[in-house]
């Protein structure tokens, strides 16, 4: 038989455990609420007010040099996993009118990377655009290098994607809009221009420095 003091001690332990569990649950709920509130606040603003000044500049000027940068990369290095004509066709495709409803759903997304070593095409992965509150949310679901973020209307023919990069099964990251944030936070930022280049095709361009960029070729 347990003594009275032992029973009281056990009961007190259970009470403290329940209180601790409630505190943990409340803290988690507050954190999730804060994150959702921040995301909602980002969704409701123009993309220019969210993006860092450097990303604004890259998005305004980088996509204008696509064909030129592709040709330069092909001359500097090799073309692997895709043909140069196929890349040029995608880069030179004229943007068509684009509405939010055109984006929603599942996509096959092929990554094409252009850098100082050349042009490299990769097999298709899975991407998705879904409704998230009052906005649209993009996510690359497979592959070791992933990106996810909010889509902002830019004009009648393009959207801007502001998101964060992750690796494998890491939790998704939000875009860091404060350009004064630590470098380790800003290095995960990803900004892209999304355009429609066919009835079931999107071009997602991530411009970088020095004529380097990545393109996701989305089809369905």
MIDOSE-1310 file (N, C-alpha, C; in nm, 2 decimals, decimal comma, always signed):
residues 220
xxxx	+0,08/-0,12/+0,00/+0,00/+0,00/+0,00/+0,09/+0,13/+0,00; +0,04/+0,23/-0,07/+0,11/+0,35/-0,07/+0,07/+0,44/+0,05; +0,16/+0,51/+0,11/+0,12/+0,60/+0,21/+0,06/+0,72/+0,16; -0,01/+0,80/+0,25/-0,08/+0,92/+0,21/+0,02/+1,02/+0,15
xxxx	+0,14/+1,04/+0,20/+0,23/+1,13/+0,15/+0,28/+1,09/+0,01; +0,29/+0,96/-0,01/+0,33/+0,91/-0,14/+0,23/+0,94/-0,25; +0,10/+0,92/-0,21/-0,01/+0,95/-0,30/-0,02/+1,09/-0,33; +0,00/+1,18/-0,23/-0,01/+1,32/-0,25/+0,11/+1,37/-0,35
xxxx	+0,23/+1,30/-0,32/+0,34/+1,34/-0,41/+0,32/+1,30/-0,55; +0,26/+1,18/-0,57/+0,23/+1,14/-0,71/+0,13/+1,23/-0,78; +0,02/+1,26/-0,70/-0,08/+1,34/-0,75/-0,03/+1,48/-0,79; +0,06/+1,54/-0,70/+0,12/+1,67/-0,73/+0,21/+1,66/-0,86
xxxx	+0,28/+1,54/-0,87/+0,36/+1,53/-0,99/+0,27/+1,53/-1,12; +0,16/+1,46/-1,12/+0,07/+1,46/-1,23/+0,01/+1,60/-1,26; -0,02/+1,67/-1,16/-0,07/+1,81/-1,18/+0,03/+1,90/-1,24; +0,16/+1,89/-1,19/+0,27/+1,97/-1,25/+0,29/+1,93/-1,40
xxxx	+0,28/+1,80/-1,43/+0,30/+1,75/-1,56/+0,20/+1,81/-1,65; +0,07/+1,81/-1,60/-0,04/+1,86/-1,69/-0,03/+2,01/-1,71; +0,02/+2,08/-1,60/+0,04/+2,22/-1,62/+0,15/+2,25/-1,72; +0,26/+2,17/-1,71/+0,37/+2,19/-1,81/+0,33/+2,16/-1,95
xxxx	+0,24/+2,06/-1,97/+0,20/+2,03/-2,10/+0,11/+2,14/-2,16; +0,02/+2,20/-2,07/-0,06/+2,31/-2,11/+0,02/+2,43/-2,15; +0,13/+2,45/-2,08/+0,22/+2,57/-2,11/+0,28/+2,54/-2,25; +0,33/+2,42/-2,27/+0,40/+2,39/-2,40/+0,30/+2,40/-2,51
xxxx	+0,17/+2,35/-2,49/+0,07/+2,36/-2,60/+0,04/+2,51/-2,63; +0,03/+2,59/-2,52/-0,01/+2,73/-2,54/+0,10/+2,80/-2,61; +0,23/+2,77/-2,57/+0,34/+2,84/-2,64/+0,35/+2,80/-2,79; +0,32/+2,67/-2,82/+0,32/+2,63/-2,96/+0,21/+2,70/-3,04
xxxx	+0,09/+2,71/-2,97/-0,02/+2,78/-3,04/+0,01/+2,92/-3,07; +0,08/+2,99/-2,97/+0,11/+3,13/-2,99/+0,21/+3,15/-3,11; +0,31/+3,05/-3,11/+0,41/+3,06/-3,22/+0,35/+3,04/-3,35; +0,26/+2,94/-3,36/+0,19/+2,92/-3,49/+0,11/+3,03/-3,53
xxxx	+0,04/+3,09/-3,43/-0,05/+3,20/-3,46/+0,03/+3,32/-3,51; +0,15/+3,34/-3,45/+0,24/+3,45/-3,49/+0,29/+3,43/-3,63; +0,33/+3,31/-3,66/+0,38/+3,28/-3,79/+0,27/+3,30/-3,90; +0,15/+3,25/-3,86/+0,04/+3,27/-3,96/+0,01/+3,41/-3,98
xxxx	+0,01/+3,49/-3,87/-0,02/+3,63/-3,88/+0,09/+3,71/-3,96; +0,22/+3,67/-3,95/+0,32/+3,73/-4,03/+0,30/+3,70/-4,17; +0,27/+3,57/-4,20/+0,25/+3,53/-4,34/+0,13/+3,60/-4,40; +0,03/+3,62/-4,32/-0,09/+3,69/-4,37/-0,06/+3,83/-4,40
xxxx	+0,02/+3,89/-4,31/+0,06/+4,03/-4,33/+0,15/+4,05/-4,46; +0,23/+3,95/-4,49/+0,31/+3,95/-4,61/+0,22/+3,94/-4,73; +0,12/+3,85/-4,72/+0,04/+3,83/-4,84/-0,04/+3,95/-4,88; -0,08/+4,03/-4,78/-0,16/+4,15/-4,81/-0,09/+4,27/-4,86
xxxx	+0,04/+4,26/-4,88/+0,12/+4,38/-4,92/+0,17/+4,36/-5,07; +0,20/+4,47/-5,14/+0,26/+4,46/-5,27/+0,40/+4,39/-5,25; +0,44/+4,32/-5,36/+0,57/+4,25/-5,34/+0,69/+4,34/-5,33; +0,68/+4,46/-5,38/+0,79/+4,55/-5,37/+0,82/+4,59/-5,23
xxxx	+0,72/+4,59/-5,14/+0,73/+4,62/-5,00/+0,79/+4,51/-4,92; +0,78/+4,39/-4,97/+0,83/+4,27/-4,90/+0,97/+4,23/-4,94; +1,00/+4,24/-5,07/+1,13/+4,20/-5,12/+1,24/+4,30/-5,08; +1,36/+4,24/-5,06/+1,48/+4,33/-5,03/+1,51/+4,41/-5,15
xxxx	+1,58/+4,53/-5,13/+1,62/+4,61/-5,25/+1,70/+4,54/-5,35; +1,79/+4,45/-5,31/+1,87/+4,37/-5,41/+1,78/+4,28/-5,49; +1,68/+4,22/-5,42/+1,59/+4,13/-5,50/+1,50/+4,20/-5,59; +1,46/+4,32/-5,55/+1,38/+4,40/-5,64/+1,46/+4,44/-5,77
xxxx	+1,58/+4,48/-5,75/+1,67/+4,51/-5,87/+1,69/+4,39/-5,96; +1,71/+4,27/-5,90/+1,74/+4,15/-5,98/+1,61/+4,11/-6,05; +1,50/+4,13/-5,99/+1,37/+4,09/-6,06/+1,33/+4,19/-6,17; +1,37/+4,31/-6,15/+1,34/+4,41/-6,25/+1,43/+4,41/-6,37
xxxx	+1,56/+4,36/-6,35/+1,65/+4,37/-6,46/+1,70/+4,23/-6,51; +1,71/+4,13/-6,42/+1,76/+4,00/-6,46/+1,69/+3,93/-6,57; +1,56/+3,92/-6,56/+1,48/+3,84/-6,66/+1,50/+3,90/-6,80; +1,53/+4,03/-6,82/+1,55/+4,09/-6,95/+1,67/+4,04/-7,02
xxxx	+1,76/+3,97/-6,95/+1,89/+3,92/-7,01/+1,89/+3,77/-7,03; +1,78/+3,70/-7,02/+1,77/+3,56/-7,02/+1,85/+3,50/-7,14; +1,80/+3,53/-7,26/+1,86/+3,47/-7,38/+2,01/+3,50/-7,39; +2,05/+3,63/-7,36/+2,19/+3,67/-7,37/+2,27/+3,59/-7,27
xxxx	+2,22/+3,57/-7,14/+2,30/+3,50/-7,04/+2,31/+3,35/-7,08; +2,20/+3,29/-7,14/+2,21/+3,15/-7,18/+2,31/+3,13/-7,28; +2,32/+3,22/-7,38/+2,42/+3,21/-7,49/+2,56/+3,22/-7,44; +2,58/+3,31/-7,34/+2,71/+3,33/-7,28/+2,75/+3,21/-7,20
xxxx	+2,66/+3,15/-7,13/+2,69/+3,03/-7,05/+2,72/+2,91/-7,14; +2,65/+2,90/-7,25/+2,68/+2,79/-7,34/+2,82/+2,80/-7,40; +2,87/+2,92/-7,42/+3,00/+2,95/-7,48/+3,11/+2,92/-7,38; +3,08/+2,95/-7,25/+3,18/+2,93/-7,14/+3,20/+2,79/-7,10
xxxx	+3,09/+2,72/-7,10/+3,09/+2,58/-7,05/+3,01/+2,48/-7,13; +2,97/+2,37/-7,07/+2,91/+2,27/-7,14/+2,75/+2,28/-7,12; +2,68/+2,21/-7,21/+2,54/+2,20/-7,19/+2,51/+2,05/-7,17; +2,45/+2,02/-7,05/+2,43/+1,88/-7,01/+2,29/+1,86/-6,96
xxxx	+2,22/+1,75/-7,00/+2,09/+1,72/-6,95/+1,98/+1,78/-7,03; +2,01/+1,87/-7,12/+1,91/+1,94/-7,20/+1,98/+2,00/-7,32; +1,91/+2,03/-7,43/+1,97/+2,08/-7,55/+1,96/+2,23/-7,54; +2,06/+2,30/-7,61/+2,06/+2,44/-7,61/+1,93/+2,50/-7,68
xxxx	+1,89/+2,44/-7,80/+1,77/+2,49/-7,86/+1,64/+2,49/-7,77; +1,63/+2,38/-7,68/+1,52/+2,37/-7,59/+1,53/+2,48/-7,49; +1,65/+2,51/-7,44/+1,66/+2,62/-7,34/+1,63/+2,76/-7,40; +1,68/+2,78/-7,52/+1,65/+2,91/-7,59/+1,51/+2,93/-7,62
xxxx	+1,44/+2,82/-7,66/+1,30/+2,83/-7,68/+1,22/+2,87/-7,56; +1,26/+2,81/-7,44/+1,19/+2,85/-7,32/+1,22/+2,99/-7,28; +1,34/+3,04/-7,29/+1,38/+3,17/-7,25/+1,32/+3,28/-7,34; +1,30/+3,25/-7,47/+1,25/+3,35/-7,56/+1,10/+3,35/-7,57
xxxx	+1,03/+3,25/-7,51/+0,89/+3,24/-7,51/+0,82/+3,37/-7,46; +0,72/+3,42/-7,53/+0,66/+3,55/-7,49/+0,56/+3,52/-7,38; +0,56/+3,60/-7,28/+0,47/+3,59/-7,16/+0,33/+3,61/-7,21; +0,24/+3,53/-7,16/+0,09/+3,54/-7,19/+0,02/+3,59/-7,07
xxxx	-0,11/+3,63/-7,09/-0,19/+3,68/-6,97/-0,19/+3,57/-6,87; -0,18/+3,61/-6,74/-0,17/+3,51/-6,63/-0,26/+3,55/-6,51; -0,35/+3,46/-6,48/-0,44/+3,49/-6,36/-0,40/+3,39/-6,25; -0,44/+3,41/-6,13/-0,42/+3,32/-6,02/-0,47/+3,18/-6,04
xxxx	-0,59/+3,17/-6,10/-0,65/+3,04/-6,13/-0,56/+2,96/-6,22; -0,48/+3,02/-6,30/-0,39/+2,95/-6,39/-0,28/+2,88/-6,32; -0,25/+2,92/-6,20/-0,14/+2,87/-6,12/-0,17/+2,75/-6,03; -0,29/+2,75/-5,98/-0,33/+2,65/-5,88/-0,33/+2,51/-5,93
xxxx	-0,27/+2,42/-5,85/-0,27/+2,28/-5,89/-0,13/+2,22/-5,88; -0,12/+2,10/-5,93/+0,00/+2,02/-5,93/+0,08/+2,04/-6,06; +0,21/+2,04/-6,06/+0,29/+2,07/-6,17/+0,41/+1,97/-6,17; +0,46/+1,94/-6,29/+0,59/+1,88/-6,31/+0,69/+1,99/-6,33
xxxx	+0,79/+2,00/-6,25/+0,88/+2,11/-6,26/+1,03/+2,07/-6,28; +1,08/+2,11/-6,39/+1,22/+2,07/-6,43/+1,31/+2,19/-6,40; +1,42/+2,16/-6,33/+1,52/+2,27/-6,30/+1,62/+2,27/-6,41; +1,65/+2,40/-6,45/+1,76/+2,43/-6,54/+1,85/+2,53/-6,48
xxxx	+1,97/+2,50/-6,46/+2,07/+2,59/-6,39/+2,17/+2,64/-6,49; +2,18/+2,77/-6,49/+2,28/+2,84/-6,58/+2,38/+2,91/-6,49; +2,51/+2,87/-6,51/+2,62/+2,94/-6,43/+2,74/+2,94/-6,51; +2,85/+2,97/-6,44/+2,98/+2,99/-6,51/+3,04/+2,86/-6,57
xxxx	+2,98/+2,75/-6,53/+3,03/+2,62/-6,58/+2,95/+2,57/-6,70; +2,83/+2,63/-6,73/+2,75/+2,59/-6,84/+2,60/+2,59/-6,80; +2,53/+2,50/-6,87/+2,39/+2,49/-6,86/+2,36/+2,34/-6,82; +2,28/+2,32/-6,72/+2,25/+2,19/-6,67/+2,10/+2,17/-6,65
xxxx	+2,05/+2,07/-6,71/+1,91/+2,03/-6,70/+1,89/+1,91/-6,61; +1,79/+1,91/-6,53/+1,76/+1,80/-6,44/+1,63/+1,73/-6,46; +1,61/+1,61/-6,42/+1,48/+1,54/-6,44/+1,37/+1,62/-6,37; +1,24/+1,60/-6,41/+1,13/+1,67/-6,35/+1,11/+1,63/-6,20
xxxx	+1,07/+1,73/-6,12/+1,03/+1,70/-5,98/+0,88/+1,74/-5,97; +0,83/+1,74/-5,85/+0,69/+1,77/-5,82/+0,68/+1,91/-5,76; +0,59/+1,99/-5,81/+0,57/+2,12/-5,75/+0,42/+2,14/-5,74; +0,38/+2,24/-5,66/+0,23/+2,26/-5,63/+0,21/+2,41/-5,60
xxxx	+0,10/+2,46/-5,65/+0,05/+2,59/-5,61/-0,08/+2,57/-5,54; -0,10/+2,62/-5,42/-0,23/+2,61/-5,35/-0,27/+2,74/-5,29; -0,40/+2,74/-5,27/-0,46/+2,86/-5,20/-0,42/+2,86/-5,05; -0,37/+2,97/-5,00/-0,33/+2,98/-4,86/-0,39/+3,12/-4,81
xxxx	-0,50/+3,11/-4,74/-0,57/+3,23/-4,70/-0,62/+3,31/-4,82; -0,57/+3,44/-4,82/-0,61/+3,52/-4,93/-0,51/+3,52/-5,05; -0,41/+3,44/-5,03/-0,30/+3,44/-5,14/-0,28/+3,30/-5,19; -0,17/+3,29/-5,27/-0,13/+3,17/-5,33/+0,01/+3,13/-5,28
xxxx	+0,03/+3,00/-5,26/+0,15/+2,95/-5,20/+0,21/+2,85/-5,30; +0,34/+2,87/-5,33/+0,42/+2,77/-5,42/+0,51/+2,69/-5,34; +0,52/+2,56/-5,37/+0,61/+2,47/-5,31/+0,67/+2,36/-5,40; +0,80/+2,35/-5,40/+0,86/+2,24/-5,47/+0,87/+2,12/-5,37
xxxx	+0,81/+2,01/-5,40/+0,78/+1,91/-5,31/+0,89/+1,80/-5,31; +0,96/+1,78/-5,42/+1,06/+1,67/-5,42/+1,19/+1,72/-5,47; +1,29/+1,64/-5,46/+1,43/+1,68/-5,50/+1,50/+1,72/-5,37; +1,63/+1,72/-5,37/+1,71/+1,76/-5,26/+1,70/+1,91/-5,23
xxxx	+1,70/+1,99/-5,33/+1,69/+2,14/-5,32/+1,55/+2,18/-5,34; +1,49/+2,25/-5,24/+1,35/+2,28/-5,25/+1,33/+2,43/-5,22; +1,22/+2,48/-5,26/+1,19/+2,62/-5,24/+1,03/+2,63/-5,22; +0,99/+2,72/-5,14/+0,85/+2,75/-5,11/+0,83/+2,89/-5,07
xxxx	+0,71/+2,95/-5,11/+0,69/+3,09/-5,07/+0,56/+3,14/-5,13; +0,54/+3,26/-5,11/+0,41/+3,33/-5,14/+0,42/+3,39/-5,29; +0,32/+3,38/-5,36/+0,31/+3,44/-5,50/+0,23/+3,57/-5,49; +0,29/+3,67/-5,55/+0,23/+3,81/-5,55/+0,20/+3,85/-5,69
xxxx	+0,08/+3,90/-5,72/+0,06/+3,96/-5,86/+0,15/+4,07/-5,89; +0,21/+4,07/-6,01/+0,30/+4,18/-6,05/+0,23/+4,27/-6,15; +0,18/+4,21/-6,25/+0,10/+4,28/-6,36/+0,01/+4,17/-6,42; -0,04/+4,20/-6,54/-0,13/+4,11/-6,60/-0,07/+3,98/-6,65
xxxx	+0,07/+3,98/-6,66/+0,13/+3,87/-6,73/+0,24/+3,80/-6,64; +0,25/+3,84/-6,51/+0,35/+3,78/-6,43/+0,31/+3,79/-6,28; +0,37/+3,69/-6,20/+0,36/+3,70/-6,06/+0,51/+3,69/-6,00; +0,53/+3,74/-5,88/+0,66/+3,73/-5,81/+0,65/+3,63/-5,70
xxxx	+0,74/+3,54/-5,70/+0,76/+3,44/-5,59/+0,86/+3,49/-5,49; +0,83/+3,50/-5,37/+0,92/+3,54/-5,26/+0,91/+3,42/-5,16; +1,02/+3,35/-5,14/+1,02/+3,23/-5,05/+1,16/+3,20/-5,00; +1,17/+3,08/-4,94/+1,29/+3,04/-4,88/+1,33/+2,90/-4,93
xxxx	+1,46/+2,88/-4,93/+1,52/+2,76/-4,98/+1,55/+2,66/-4,87; +1,52/+2,53/-4,89/+1,55/+2,43/-4,79/+1,61/+2,31/-4,86; +1,66/+2,22/-4,78/+1,72/+2,09/-4,83/+1,65/+1,97/-4,78; +1,61/+1,88/-4,87/+1,54/+1,76/-4,83/+1,42/+1,79/-4,75
xxxx	+1,42/+1,73/-4,63/+1,30/+1,74/-4,54/+1,30/+1,85/-4,44; +1,39/+1,95/-4,46/+1,39/+2,06/-4,37/+1,26/+2,13/-4,36; +1,22/+2,19/-4,25/+1,10/+2,27/-4,25/+1,10/+2,39/-4,35; +0,99/+2,42/-4,41/+0,99/+2,53/-4,50/+1,02/+2,66/-4,43
xxxx	+1,09/+2,75/-4,51/+1,14/+2,88/-4,45/+1,06/+2,99/-4,52; +1,03/+3,09/-4,44/+0,97/+3,21/-4,49/+1,07/+3,30/-4,55; +1,03/+3,39/-4,64/+1,12/+3,49/-4,70/+1,15/+3,60/-4,59; +1,28/+3,63/-4,58/+1,33/+3,74/-4,49/+1,33/+3,87/-4,56
xxxx	+1,24/+3,96/-4,53/+1,23/+4,09/-4,60/+1,32/+4,20/-4,54; +1,37/+4,18/-4,42/+1,46/+4,28/-4,36/+1,60/+4,26/-4,42; +1,64/+4,36/-4,50/+1,78/+4,35/-4,56/+1,89/+4,36/-4,45; +1,85/+4,40/-4,33/+1,95/+4,41/-4,22/+1,96/+4,29/-4,14
xxxx	+1,89/+4,19/-4,18/+1,89/+4,06/-4,10/+2,03/+3,99/-4,12; +2,06/+3,90/-4,03/+2,19/+3,83/-4,04/+2,20/+3,76/-4,18; +2,32/+3,75/-4,22/+2,35/+3,69/-4,35/+2,30/+3,55/-4,36; +2,31/+3,47/-4,25/+2,26/+3,33/-4,26/+2,11/+3,32/-4,28
xxxx	+2,04/+3,43/-4,25/+1,89/+3,43/-4,28/+1,87/+3,47/-4,42; +1,94/+3,57/-4,47/+1,92/+3,62/-4,60/+1,96/+3,52/-4,71; +2,06/+3,44/-4,68/+2,11/+3,35/-4,78/+2,01/+3,24/-4,82; +1,91/+3,23/-4,75/+1,80/+3,13/-4,78/+1,69/+3,19/-4,87
xxxx	+1,70/+3,33/-4,88/+1,59/+3,39/-4,96/+1,60/+3,35/-5,11; +1,48/+3,33/-5,17/+1,47/+3,31/-5,31/+1,36/+3,39/-5,37; +1,39/+3,46/-5,48/+1,30/+3,55/-5,54/+1,29/+3,52/-5,69; +1,17/+3,51/-5,75/+1,16/+3,46/-5,89/+1,04/+3,53/-5,96
xxxx	+1,05/+3,54/-6,09/+0,95/+3,59/-6,17/+0,88/+3,48/-6,24; +0,75/+3,47/-6,22/+0,67/+3,36/-6,28/+0,58/+3,41/-6,40; +0,60/+3,35/-6,51/+0,52/+3,39/-6,63/+0,46/+3,26/-6,69; +0,35/+3,28/-6,77/+0,29/+3,18/-6,84/+0,34/+3,18/-6,99
xxxx	+0,39/+3,07/-7,04/+0,45/+3,07/-7,17/+0,38/+2,96/-7,26; +0,27/+2,91/-7,21/+0,20/+2,81/-7,29/+0,07/+2,78/-7,22; -0,02/+2,70/-7,29/-0,15/+2,67/-7,22/-0,13/+2,60/-7,09; -0,03/+2,51/-7,08/-0,01/+2,44/-6,96/+0,14/+2,44/-6,92
xxxx	+0,20/+2,56/-6,93/+0,34/+2,58/-6,91/+0,37/+2,71/-6,84; +0,45/+2,70/-6,74/+0,50/+2,82/-6,67/+0,65/+2,83/-6,67; +0,70/+2,95/-6,67/+0,85/+2,97/-6,65/+0,87/+3,05/-6,53; +0,96/+2,99/-6,44/+0,99/+3,05/-6,31/+1,14/+3,08/-6,31
xxxx	+1,17/+3,21/-6,31/+1,31/+3,25/-6,32/+1,36/+3,31/-6,19; +1,47/+3,25/-6,14/+1,54/+3,30/-6,02/+1,67/+3,37/-6,06; +1,67/+3,50/-6,09/+1,79/+3,56/-6,13/+1,89/+3,57/-6,01; +2,02/+3,56/-6,04/+2,12/+3,57/-5,94/+2,23/+3,67/-5,99
xxxx	+2,34/+3,68/-5,92/+2,44/+3,77/-5,96/+2,53/+3,71/-6,08; +2,59/+3,80/-6,16/+2,68/+3,76/-6,26/+2,63/+3,68/-6,37; +2,50/+3,70/-6,41/+2,45/+3,63/-6,52/+2,41/+3,48/-6,49; +2,41/+3,45/-6,36/+2,37/+3,31/-6,32/+2,23/+3,31/-6,27
xxxx	+2,16/+3,21/-6,30/+2,02/+3,19/-6,26/+1,97/+3,05/-6,27; +1,86/+3,03/-6,21/+1,79/+2,90/-6,22/+1,65/+2,92/-6,28; +1,61/+2,83/-6,36/+1,48/+2,83/-6,42/+1,40/+2,70/-6,38; +1,28/+2,72/-6,34/+1,19/+2,60/-6,32/+1,10/+2,60/-6,44
xxxx	+1,10/+2,49/-6,52/+1,01/+2,48/-6,63/+0,89/+2,39/-6,58; +0,77/+2,45/-6,56/+0,66/+2,39/-6,51/+0,56/+2,35/-6,62; +0,52/+2,22/-6,62/+0,43/+2,17/-6,72/+0,33/+2,08/-6,65; +0,21/+2,07/-6,72/+0,11/+1,97/-6,68/+0,01/+1,94/-6,79
